[in-house]
Amino acid sequence: MPTTNVPQLVENYQSKSAEGISLAFLAVWFLGDLANFIGAVWAGLVPTVIALAVYFCISDAILITQCLYYKHVNREKRTAESATSGETDDPNQPLLGRRPSSDIGLPGSRRRSSVSIKKQDSSLAEPRLSTIPEDGGKARQWIKNVACVLLVCAIGSAGWAIAWRTRLWIPAPGDTDQDTTHGSVGAEGLGYLSAVAYLGARIPQIVKNFRERSCEGLSLLFFILSLLGNLTYGGGILFHSVSKQYLVTNLPWLIGSLGTMGEDIIIFIQFHIYGENDTHAHNGADS
């Protein structure tokens, strides 16, 4: 699906970070898309499949570049902050100079004054308002995801209808069994390489989510569109022809597209389980 990577690009841009997504996942995925593109051209698949393979390679490269950029920028920021804190905590500095002004009982200091105590007591007495809009935020997020999925499906259906009307896409007769073995050894080898890459790409992300007990920084819509993209990609191959030789030739692409749907479901389960942890973490940070 052409818009698969867009939600994750937006998520990274809004958070100015790419810590939530595994670079190993993206690298292996890009390898799979590259092998998929070369194999699709070699096997002479339908033009729509080849066009999607080209787009996927370009969008993968953009997403990987963005992630590397934010990781570099944030690493530089952490280095600068650690250097600044190191200068502040210089052990050769006089003790009186190292004492922060907040430790002195002056007006405006961080010492627990009666005003701060009252504020703290009032905050404890008040209900946690930050948890109230949380449900509304989740509802709005689901509405946005559903609307985006419906919009993408509508655009995809319109594109298919245009391609069919203009005869850019013509289904092959179901009883044809043409000889497509020319160059099929190398093409099928690349196809199986892409299938293995697709099946293995999500494993680093699943492991990362499990170790961190969090899916923060990941876009749920990214994986929803990925699931739909794999489903429609495999369906596009099946709807083009169901002849035996054609299915055998395209078997690696069917495995690579339809086989990853199970791993996407695992990530959906992680979103459901670890989403509560992310919510509690945000609430604790806001307190």
C-alpha positions as CSV (number, residue, x, y, z in Angstrom):
1,M,0.0,0.0,0.0
2,P,1.7,3.2,-1.1
3,T,0.9,5.2,2.0
4,T,2.2,2.6,4.4
5,N,5.3,4.5,5.7
6,V,3.6,7.9,5.9
7,P,2.1,7.4,9.4
8,Q,5.5,6.5,10.8
9,L,7.1,9.4,9.1
10,V,4.5,11.7,10.7
11,E,5.0,10.1,14.1
12,N,8.7,10.5,14.0
13,Y,8.4,14.1,12.8
14,Q,5.9,15.0,15.6
15,S,8.0,13.5,18.3
16,K,11.3,14.6,16.8
17,S,12.5,11.1,17.6
18,A,12.9,7.6,16.1
19,E,13.7,5.7,19.3
20,G,10.5,3.6,19.1
21,I,11.3,1.9,15.8
22,S,14.0,-0.7,15.2
23,L,16.6,0.2,12.6
24,A,17.2,-3.6,12.1
25,F,13.5,-3.9,11.2
26,L,13.8,-1.1,8.6
27,A,17.1,-2.4,7.2
28,V,15.9,-6.0,6.6
29,W,12.6,-4.7,5.3
30,F,14.4,-2.5,2.8
31,L,16.5,-5.5,1.7
32,G,13.3,-7.4,1.2
33,D,11.7,-4.6,-0.9
34,L,14.9,-4.3,-3.0
35,A,15.0,-8.1,-3.7
36,N,11.3,-8.0,-4.3
37,F,11.7,-5.2,-6.9
38,I,14.6,-6.9,-8.8
39,G,12.8,-10.3,-8.7
40,A,9.5,-8.8,-9.9
41,V,11.2,-7.2,-12.9
42,W,13.1,-10.4,-13.6
43,A,9.9,-12.5,-13.4
44,G,7.9,-10.1,-15.6
45,L,5.2,-9.5,-13.1
46,V,2.3,-7.1,-13.7
47,P,3.2,-3.4,-14.0
48,T,1.3,-2.5,-10.9
49,V,3.3,-4.9,-8.8
50,I,6.6,-3.5,-10.2
51,A,5.5,0.1,-9.7
52,L,4.6,-0.6,-6.0
53,A,7.9,-2.3,-5.5
54,V,9.7,0.8,-6.8
55,Y,7.7,3.0,-4.5
56,F,8.3,0.8,-1.5
57,C,12.1,1.0,-2.0
58,I,12.0,4.8,-2.2
59,S,9.7,5.2,0.8
60,D,11.9,2.8,2.8
61,A,14.9,4.8,2.0
62,I,13.2,8.0,3.1
63,L,12.1,6.5,6.4
64,I,15.5,5.1,7.2
65,T,17.1,8.4,6.4
66,Q,14.7,10.2,8.7
67,C,15.3,7.7,11.5
68,L,19.1,8.1,11.1
69,Y,18.8,11.8,11.2
70,Y,16.7,12.0,14.4
71,K,19.0,9.4,16.1
72,H,22.0,11.5,15.2
73,V,20.4,14.8,16.3
74,N,19.2,13.4,19.6
75,R,22.6,11.8,20.3
76,E,24.3,15.1,19.7
77,K,21.8,16.8,22.1
78,R,22.5,14.2,24.8
79,T,26.2,14.6,24.4
80,A,25.9,18.4,24.7
81,E,23.7,18.1,27.8
82,S,26.1,15.6,29.4
83,A,29.0,18.0,28.7
84,T,27.0,20.9,30.2
85,S,26.2,18.9,33.3
86,G,29.8,17.8,33.6
87,E,30.9,21.5,33.6
88,T,28.3,22.3,36.3
89,D,29.4,19.5,38.6
90,D,33.1,20.3,38.4
91,P,34.7,18.8,41.5
92,N,37.4,21.6,41.6
93,Q,34.7,24.2,42.0
94,P,34.4,25.7,45.5
95,L,31.7,24.1,47.6
96,L,29.9,27.4,48.1
97,G,29.9,27.9,44.3
98,R,28.4,24.5,43.7
99,R,25.6,25.0,46.2
100,P,22.5,25.8,44.2
101,S,20.6,28.9,45.1
102,S,17.5,26.8,45.6
103,D,19.0,25.4,48.8
104,I,19.0,28.8,50.5
105,G,15.8,29.9,52.1
106,L,15.2,32.8,50.0
107,P,12.0,33.9,48.4
108,G,11.3,31.9,45.2
109,S,13.6,29.1,46.2
110,R,12.6,25.4,45.7
111,R,12.6,24.9,49.5
112,R,9.2,23.5,50.6
113,S,7.4,26.7,51.6
114,S,3.9,26.9,52.8
115,V,2.8,28.0,49.3
116,S,4.3,24.9,47.7
117,I,2.9,22.7,50.4
118,K,-0.5,24.1,49.8
119,K,-0.2,23.6,46.1
120,Q,0.9,20.0,46.6
121,D,-1.9,19.3,49.0
122,S,-4.4,20.8,46.5
123,S,-3.0,18.7,43.7
124,L,-3.3,15.6,45.8
125,A,-6.9,16.5,46.7
126,E,-7.9,17.1,43.1
127,P,-8.7,14.2,40.8
128,R,-6.2,13.3,38.1
129,L,-7.6,15.4,35.3
130,S,-4.9,14.1,33.0
131,T,-6.5,10.7,32.9
132,I,-9.9,12.2,31.9
133,P,-9.1,13.2,28.4
134,E,-7.1,10.0,27.8
135,D,-10.1,8.0,26.8
136,G,-11.3,10.8,24.5
137,G,-7.8,10.9,23.0
138,K,-7.9,7.2,22.3
139,A,-11.3,7.4,20.8
140,R,-10.2,10.3,18.5
141,Q,-7.1,8.2,17.6
142,W,-9.2,5.2,16.6
143,I,-11.6,7.4,14.6
144,K,-8.6,9.0,12.8
145,N,-7.2,5.5,12.0
146,V,-10.5,4.2,10.7
147,A,-11.0,7.3,8.6
148,C,-7.5,7.0,7.1
149,V,-8.0,3.3,6.3
150,L,-11.3,4.0,4.6
151,L,-9.8,6.9,2.7
152,V,-6.9,4.8,1.5
153,C,-9.2,1.9,0.5
154,A,-11.4,4.4,-1.4
155,I,-8.4,5.8,-3.2
156,G,-7.0,2.4,-4.0
157,S,-10.4,1.2,-5.3
158,A,-10.7,4.3,-7.5
159,G,-7.2,3.6,-8.8
160,W,-8.0,0.0,-9.6
161,A,-11.2,1.1,-11.4
162,I,-9.3,3.6,-13.5
163,A,-6.6,1.0,-14.4
164,W,-9.3,-1.5,-15.3
165,R,-11.3,1.0,-17.3
166,T,-8.3,2.2,-19.2
167,R,-7.2,-1.5,-19.7
168,L,-3.9,-0.8,-17.9
169,W,-4.7,-3.9,-15.8
170,I,-6.3,-6.9,-17.5
171,P,-6.9,-10.1,-15.6
172,A,-5.4,-13.1,-17.3
173,P,-7.8,-16.0,-18.3
174,G,-8.0,-18.5,-15.5
175,D,-7.2,-21.5,-17.7
176,T,-4.0,-20.2,-19.2
177,D,-0.9,-22.0,-18.3
178,Q,1.8,-20.2,-20.2
179,D,5.5,-21.1,-19.9
180,T,7.0,-18.6,-17.6
181,T,10.1,-20.6,-16.7
182,H,12.4,-18.3,-18.7
183,G,14.7,-16.7,-16.2
184,S,12.5,-18.0,-13.4
185,V,15.4,-19.5,-11.4
186,G,17.0,-16.2,-10.5
187,A,13.7,-14.4,-10.2
188,E,12.3,-17.0,-7.8
189,G,15.6,-17.0,-5.8
190,L,15.2,-13.2,-5.3
191,G,11.6,-13.7,-4.5
192,Y,12.3,-16.2,-1.8
193,L,15.1,-13.9,-0.5
194,S,12.5,-11.1,-0.2
195,A,10.1,-13.5,1.5
196,V,12.6,-14.5,4.1
197,A,13.5,-10.8,4.6
198,Y,9.9,-9.8,5.0
199,L,9.2,-12.7,7.5
200,G,12.4,-11.8,9.5
201,A,12.1,-8.0,9.4
202,R,9.5,-7.7,12.1
203,I,11.2,-10.0,14.5
204,P,13.7,-7.3,15.8
205,Q,10.7,-4.9,16.3
206,I,8.7,-7.5,18.1
207,V,11.7,-8.3,20.4
208,K,12.4,-4.6,21.0
209,N,8.7,-4.0,22.0
210,F,8.9,-7.1,24.3
211,R,12.1,-6.0,26.0
212,E,11.0,-2.4,26.5
213,R,7.4,-3.4,27.4
214,S,6.4,-0.5,25.2
215,C,5.2,0.5,21.8
216,E,5.8,4.2,22.3
217,G,7.1,5.9,19.2
218,L,5.4,3.5,16.8
219,S,2.5,4.4,14.7
220,L,-0.4,1.9,14.9
221,L,-1.7,3.1,11.6
222,F,1.7,2.2,10.1
223,F,1.1,-1.4,10.8
224,I,-2.6,-1.3,9.9
225,L,-1.7,-0.1,6.5
226,S,1.1,-2.6,6.2
227,L,-1.3,-5.4,6.9
228,L,-3.8,-4.1,4.3
229,G,-0.9,-3.5,1.9
230,N,0.3,-7.1,2.2
231,L,-3.3,-8.4,1.9
232,T,-4.0,-6.4,-1.3
233,Y,-0.5,-7.1,-2.7
234,G,-1.1,-10.8,-2.4
235,G,-4.6,-10.5,-3.6
236,G,-3.4,-8.5,-6.7
237,I,-1.3,-11.5,-7.7
238,L,-4.1,-14.0,-7.1
239,F,-6.7,-12.0,-9.0
240,H,-4.4,-11.6,-12.0
241,S,-4.4,-15.3,-12.7
242,V,-4.9,-18.6,-10.9
243,S,-3.1,-20.8,-13.3
244,K,-0.8,-23.4,-11.7
245,Q,2.4,-22.2,-13.4
246,Y,1.6,-18.6,-12.5
247,L,1.0,-19.4,-8.9
248,V,4.2,-21.4,-8.7
249,T,6.2,-18.6,-10.2
250,N,4.7,-16.0,-7.8
251,L,4.7,-18.3,-4.7
252,P,7.6,-16.4,-3.0
253,W,5.8,-13.1,-3.4
254,L,2.6,-14.6,-1.9
255,I,4.6,-16.0,1.0
256,G,6.3,-12.6,1.6
257,S,3.1,-10.6,1.5
258,L,0.6,-12.9,3.1
259,G,3.0,-14.6,5.5
260,T,3.9,-11.4,7.4
261,M,0.3,-10.8,8.3
262,G,0.7,-13.1,11.3
263,E,3.6,-11.0,12.6
264,D,1.6,-7.8,12.2
265,I,-1.1,-9.4,14.3
266,I,1.5,-10.0,17.0
267,I,2.5,-6.4,16.9
268,F,-1.2,-5.4,17.3
269,I,-1.4,-7.6,20.4
270,Q,1.7,-5.8,21.8
271,F,0.0,-2.4,21.1
272,H,-3.0,-3.6,23.1
273,I,-0.9,-5.0,26.0
274,Y,1.8,-2.4,26.3
275,G,-0.5,0.6,25.5
276,E,-1.6,0.6,29.1
277,N,2.0,0.7,30.2
278,D,2.7,3.7,28.0
279,T,-0.4,5.5,29.4
280,H,0.7,4.9,33.0
281,A,4.2,6.1,32.2
282,H,2.8,9.3,30.7
283,N,0.5,9.9,33.6
284,G,3.4,9.4,36.0
285,A,5.6,11.8,34.1
286,D,2.8,14.4,34.2
287,S,2.4,14.2,38.0
